Amino acid sequence: MENAERMRVMKETPEARKATFAGGCFWCMVQPFEEMPGILNVVSGYTGGDKENPTYREVCSETTGHYEAVQITYDPEKFPYEKLLELYWQQIDPTDPGGQFFDRGQSYTTAIFYHDEDQRTAAEESKQDLAKSGKFQKPIVTKILPAKDFYEAEDYHQQYYKKNPSHYQRYSIGSGRKAFTKKHWGEQQ
């Protein structure tokens, strides 16, 4: 769905909600969500810190407190928040406190930013279920935090997998993300 069409659908979907997830490099967090039914928009950006309108360079400098994140606008009737959480866990290493795969530092760590108490409760339950599942031997360290202002990343970061498909594929493989997710979740993603 192209941007103009997405904007029209969002206006016509009064129940549209927001979900915000940090999962390391935001380039790799767009495609898995965007391809699901009921997902109206996925935007790469920065959140969690206090600097207004940060740039990519500032966030990568680890001085802003921001995370690289995606903000998803979704129709909960077609794709409930709980399903978003299931898909989110399949994109990350929830046991890594130092970043994600090739990308290191606080701005690349994982976090679920909840927009209301229902999301907080669902995120906590989902995290507990994952911890009890035995899928990972180490503790689940993904943070669950209240949503803060979300700042859209620069245009060249948006829809990166479409704009630069061959670089995106090389990065996804070279960073170790693709092998990790396949090992832990199989081909289901």
C-alpha positions, 0 to 999 in steps of 0.5 A: 500500500502506498503512502497516500493510500495508507493515509486515506485508510488511516483516516477511515479507520477510527479505531486505529491505534499506535504501537512502538517497539525498539528492536535494534536497527529500525531498518530491520523492524519495518518489513515484518510488520508492514506486510501484515493485514491490518497494519496501516503504517510503519514509521522509523524514528527515535523515542525514549530520550529527552532531546527534541527532534534528534538526528540520526547522528545524534542518536548514534552518538549515545548522548540523547537517550533515544532508541531507534524504534518503529511506530506502527499504526494498526487496526486492532480489529484486524491485527490485535496488539497481542499479535504485534507483540508475538511478531516483535519477539520474533525479530529480536534477541530479547536477551541482549542488554548491549544492543542488537546483533551487529549494532551495539549501544543503548540506542540499539537495545530493545524496548516496548513502549506502551501507549496505555495500561492495556498495552503495558499489561499485555507487554508484561504478560507477553514477556513473562510468557516468553521467559517461561517458554524456555526458548531462551536460556538467558533472562529476557532483558527487553524493557517495557517503558511508557511511550514518549514523544516519537520523532520520525527519522530522516526520509532516507531511513523510511522504507529502507528495505524497499529503497535499498533492497540489496543492501538491506538483505546483505545487512540483515544477513551480515548483522546476524539477525536473519540467522538468529531469528531462523534458529529461534523461530524457524521460517514462520516470520 
